Amino acid sequence: MLPLSMGMSTAVAAGKTNNTGKPANDVTAPLHLMQPDYPTPYGQPTAEDVKKVLYRVHTYLDNVTPAKIIDGKTKKQITDFSQINDDTILAPGDYRLTSYEWGVTYAGMLLAGSATGDKRFSNYASERLGLLADLAPHYIARLKANPKSPSPIRSLLQPHALDDAGAMCAAMIKATREGVSNKLSSLIDICSSYVSTKEFRLPDGTLARNRPQPNTLWLDDLFMSVPALAQMGKLTGDTKYYDDAVKQVKLFSDRMFNKEKGVYMHGWVQDMGVHPQFHWARANGWAVMTMVELLDVLPPDHPGYADVLAQLQAHVKGLASYQHGTGFWHQLLDRNDSYLETSATAIYTYAMAHAINRGFIDKRAYAPVVMLAWNAVASKVTQKGQVEGTCVGTGMGFDPAFYYYRPVNVFAAHSYGPVLLAGAEVINLMKANTFEINDSSLQLKVSKP
């Protein structure tokens, strides 16, 4: 961590005496160098500090998410997939290998592998995605023979919601494009087809749900759809995917982005005369993450590129204005008496760091925001590698109590991928930039004219 003072004594910092033995005051002591009592570590971490956090998370997840199938009755591992039966299950662990949260985790492992150069991270993704790919043809055949046949990967083979398909699809395409796996095509086809052609839409094409009310937009669904569409555009070269992705960002933003606050509401119901605005932190995270992931692959000459970039910049500006002094963000962004939440903070850390690294946002303005946020996130990763302070899975509500009192739990899966993504992107940020403590504050170091 960079120094916060220049050797000022504790006594002088406390306003007692200076080195001459006289009482310290504005004349006899450099009071501007007093050590602040920061609740979160302040300054730039080292790359090794960040890697240690990532390794703890990896070690924990590698131990609690086994990449194997077993007989549910005998508990014996099945290695010959021709022996799969109705009792076959994924070996139990702490988390589900096919959930949207784990789509984010696979993407985080891939990025952490790239940033650190350590194949343990990418191997985590390849082993588990490889298992799912190997299981797919066997379960496709079984479901054709008997549609009611049990399947531990049914959500991938027969998606019924964007949650089932989008994040996993995007992660599988990334793994394919990066050469981590070459056998995911059938699962990619199923999941991308669901996002593009089977999910419910409003008449104007906006992806929507019929819960908790008919014709409802969930901000979360930007992330459950657009990154998959964007990755399909990159994978296939077909511009229809880019066009749909850009269209979704515009349609959601037109209805749900509060331009004065610079943040999104969580839900929008078509038939409501009034649209209650609850600016839930994690949903805003999914939105800002969506835009950086889209801009990553969207051709700069696409007619929607400038609008998506402008929307990202407006959202980042709004989010930064709500950062708490500890580096975290609140569960409801604009309600300071709601609790500080880890998963959203990790997502913002990743999205802003990545946006800086890609030149999407002003690095001098936002790099200090990122560093403070990372230090906050790192403080919530235990020595065991679990992430504390994460809001559990959350539906949509139209009253504040619903959001204020959502439980937090170390087994909420939503933080693990974002922590990996955030740490990896912070490492990349530090590789390309130099920081300094300038007049006691963390600044991006720039060359003087």
N, C-alpha and C positions, 0 to 999 in steps of 0.2 A: 504494500500500500504506500502511496506517495506520502511524504511528510506533511503534517498539518501546521507545524510551527517551525521556528528557527532556533530551538534550544531555549526558549523562555522557561524560566523556573516555575514550579508549581506555586511557589509563594507569590511571585509577581502576578501569575495568572489569577490568583485568588485576591489580588489587590492588597497584599500585606506589605512586603518590603521588596526593594530592588537589591542589586548586588552591592550597593553602597551602605546598606542598612537603614536607609531612609524609607518612609512609607511610599508605596507605589501609587502614582496618580498619573494624570494625563501628561504631565511634564517629565516625570522621572522614569516612566516605563512605556514601552511600545504596546499599548493596550490592544491595538488592532491585531496583534499576533497572539492574543489569548486563545487557548485551546477550547474550541466549542465542544459542548457535550452532545455529540451526535449519537442518536439511538441506533442508527445503522452505520456501518463502516463507511467512511467518506474517502473518496479518491479513486485512483485507478488500481484494480487488482492486477496481479501478474497473470500471464497466460497459464502458468502452472497452477495458480490458485483456482482458475476457472476449470482447468482439466481435472483437478481433484474432485470438484463437485460432480462433473460429468461421469467420472469413473465410479463414484459412489452410486450414482443413479443406475448406471449400467450394471454394476455388480448385483445390486438389489434386484433389478428387473430380470436379469439373466437367471437368477436363482428361483424366482417366484413365477415365471411364465415358461414352463417346460415346453419344448417343441417336440411333442410326441403324442401318440394316441394310445389309449389303453382299453381293455375290456372293462366295462363299468362294473361287472359282477366279480370277476376274478382279480381285477386291478393289475393284471399283467400287461406289459407293453406289447403292442402289435406292430411288427416291423414288415410283415407281408400284407400289403394292403388288399390283396385278394381275399384275405380272411376277415375283412370288415363285416360286422353283423349289426343287428339292431341295438346291441348293447355297447357298441363302440362309442367312445367319447374322447374329446380332447383331454389330456392329462390335466387334472384340476390345478389351478394356480390362483394367484391373487387377482388376476385381470383376464379379460376375454381377448383372445387373439384376433377376433374378427370385428371388434367394435370400432366406431368412428374415432374414439379416443386413441385406439391403437393404430389407426391409420396415421394419426399425427405422430405417434411414437415411432413408427417405422420411418417416417420422413425425418424425424429428429435424429434417429440413429444414423441414417444415411448422411445427414449434414455433419453430425459430430465426427463421423469417420473421415469425411473430407477435410474438416477443419483441423483435426488432430493428427491425421495420417495413421491412425490406429484402426486396423481392420476389425478389431473386436466389436466396434459399433456396427459397421456395415454387415458383419457376419451375423449379428443378432437379427437384423432385418432379413437377410437372405435365408437363414435357417427357418424362420417362422413363415415367411411368405412362401418359401419353397415347400414347406409341409402342406400349406393350404393348396398350393398348385398341384401337388402330387395327389392330394385327396380328391380334388375336384372331379376328375373323370370317373372315379369310382362312385361318387355320390350322385353325379348326373345320371349315370346308368341306373342306380338304385331308385332314384326318384322317378325316372321314366317307367320303370317296372311297377313301382308302387308309390304314387304321389304322397301317401301318408307315412312313408318310411322315415324313421328318425334320422336326422342329419345334424351333426354339430357345426356344419358350415352352411346351413340353410339360408341364413341372412345374406350370404354372398351369392348363392345360387338362385335364390328366389327373393330378391329384395322387395320390401313392401313400404319403404320410406327412404328419403334421401339419407337419413342417418345410416342406413344399411350399406349404401353404395358409394357415396361421394368421396369421403375422405380416404377410404380404402382404395378406391379406384385411382385417385391422384397419387397415393403412395406407391401403388403397384406400377404405375407408369413411370414414376421417377426411378424405381428400382430397375425397371427394364431399360430405360434410357441410359442409366449409369452402368449397365452391364452387371448389376448385382444378381439379377435373375433373368432367365430367358424363357421361362415356361409359364408365364402368367397371362398369356393372351386370351385364353378362354374366359377367365375371371374378369379381365379388363373389358372384354366385349359385353358380358352380361351386365356388369355394373354401369358402364358408360351408356349402354342402351337404356337402362332404367332411368338414369338422370335425364337423358335427352328426349326420350319418347314416352315414358310411362308415368312419371310423377304428375300429379294433379297441377293444373295451371289455371290462372284466371284467363278470361277471354283475350286479354292483351299479351298473353304468353308468360306472365310472371309466375314463377314457381311458388306454389302455395300449399297449404294444408287445410283440412276441414276439422281441425281441432286446435284449441279448445272450442272455437266457434267456426261456423262455416266461413270459407273464403278468408282465411287468416294468413298473413305473412309473418314468418319468424325470421328475425335478423340472422339467427344461427344458420339458416338455410343458404345464405350466400356462400358460406364456407362448405356446406354439405353438397354444393353443386358446382360453383364457378371454378375452383381449382381443378376439378376433374374435367370440366369442359375445356379449360385452358390447356391442360396437359394432353388431352385428346387432339386439340388443334396442333400442338407441337409434334405429337407422335405421328399423326396422319397427314399433316399439311392441309387439311380441309378447313377452309375459313368459316364454314358454318358453325363450328364449335366456338371460334373466337367471337363471332357475331353474337351468338347466344349468350356467351359469358359477359360481354360488354353490355348487352341489353339488360341482363339481370342486375348488374351494378346500377345502371341508370334507373330502372324501374323501382328497385328497392329504395334507392337514395331519394328519388322524387317524393316518395310517400313517407319515408321514415327518418330522414336526416334533418336534424334541427340546426339550421344554418347559424342561428344566434349562439347556441351553445357549442356547436362544432362536434356534436356526438349524435348517435342514433338512439331512437326508441327501440325497445325490445320487440314489441308486437304491434301489428296493425290489422284491424278487422274491417273488412270492406263495408259491412252493414252498420257499423257504429257511426252515429252522427258526430260524436266527439271521440278523439283518439287519445286515450290516456298515455302519458309519456313517462315510462320508467326506463331510465338509461342504465340498463344492467351491464356491468363491466365486462363479463366474459363474452356476451353477445357482441359488444363493441370490439372485443378482441378478434372474434371470428371475422368481423367485417374488415378490420384493418389488415388482418392477415390475408384475407381474400384478395385485396387489391394489390398487395406486393407480389403475391403468387401469380396473379394474372399478368401484371406488368413484366414479370420475369420472362415470360414467353411470348407475350403479345407483340407482334411486329410493330416497331415504332411508326411505320407508315400506315397502320390500320386507322381508319377514320375515327375510331373511338378512343385511341390511345391518349390523346391530350386530355379528354374529359375524365378518364379514369385517373390519370396522374393528378389532375387538379382536385379531384374528389379525395384522393389519398392525402394530398398535402393539407386540405382543409380539415380532414379528420385528425391527422396527426397534430395539427395546431390545437384543435379542440381538446384532444386527449392530454396533451402536455400541460394544458392549463389546469387540469384537475389532479395532477400528481401531488400526493401527500408529501410532507416534509421528510417522512421516513423512506421515501422512494416507492412505496406501494400506491395502488389506487383503491378507492372504496368500492364495495359491492354495488352500490348505486352511485355512479360517478359524481353526481352533483348533490349528494346528501352525505355530508361529512360525519353524521352520526351513525351511518351504516359501517359495518366492519371492513377492515382492510383485507383484501383477497389476493391470494397468490397466483392462481392460474391466469387471471387477466393480466396481472403485472408481468408474468413471464411472457405472455403472448405479445404484449406491447413492447417488451424489451427486444424480442426477436424481430418483430415487424419494423420497429424504428431502426434498429441496428442494420437490418437487411436493406431497408430503404436508403440509409446513409451509404452503405457499401455499394449500392447500385446507382447512387447519384440521384435518387428520386426526391430527397429532401435535404435541407441545409444542414450539413454536418456540424458546423460550429454552433448552431442553435440547439441541436438535439442530441449531440454526442454526450454532453453531461447528464442529460435526462436518462439516457440509456445506461450509463455507468452507475448512477444512483439506483436505478431500477434493478440492475443486475445484482448489486450488493444486497439489496433487499431480498430478492429471490434466493440468493445463495444462503442467506441467513435462515431460510426455511427448509433447507435440505439437511436432514439429520445425518449423523455419522453412519447410520444404517442405509442411507440412500433414499429414504422416504421423504415425501414432500408434504409439509404441514400447511394448514391455512387455506385449503382448497374447498370451495363450495361444491357440494354434491350435485348430481344431475338435476337440472331445473327446468320445469315447464314454463308456462307463461301465466302471469298474474296481472290483475288490474287493481291491486291495492298494495301499499308499501310494505305491510307486514309480511306478505308472501316472500319478498326479497330480503328483508331485514333479518329474518329468522331462518333462512335456509341453513341447514347444518353444514359444518366443515368436517372433513375426515381425511386421514392419510391414505385411505383406500379409494378416494375419489380419483378416477383415472385421468382426469382432465389436465393435470399439471405436468405429468411426466414427459410427454412429447414437447410441450412448450418450453420446459426447462432445458431439455437437450438442444432444441432449436436456438433458444436464447444464448446459452453458453457458447455454442458453436459460432454463432454470428458475432458475439462479442469478441471471441478470439480472432475472427477475421477482421473485425474493426480495429483491433489493436495491432494487427500485423501491418495495416496500411496507414496508421496514424500514430502520432505522438501526443501524449497528454502532459500537462504540467500543472502544478499548483501555482497560480498567478494571483498574488495578493490574497492568499488564503483560499481561493476558490478553484475548483477543477475546471480547466479550460482545455480545449483542443489547441495544441501548439501550431501556430502558423508562422510562415516566414515573414519577416518584416520587409516592407517595401524599400 
